[in-house]
Amino acid sequence: MKVELDEFKAKKNGITTPKALVNNLLNHICTSQDIDVVIYITRNNDGEIEIGYSEGQQSEIVGLLETGKTLTINDILDQ
């Protein structure tokens, strides 16, 4: 119950939680037929970082990560 309330409060405040992000991704994957690759990076409370990705060439995965990095930096600079 507390988790649901926390998610509701976060949404109300315009905050995207990890759970909301994954739910949005799952909804997008279920409604779209044109997704080739999915990549995720997580950091837990202990600071441990994990990465996972669907099938694809490793060079493509690296390129997508670099593209994501560039887009994130551009978002930061636009703020």
Secondary structure, DSSP 8 states (H G I E B T S, - for coil): -HHHHHHHHHHHTT---HHHHHHHHHHHHHH-S-----EEEEE-TT--EEEEE-SS-HHHHHHHHHHHHHHHHHHHHH-
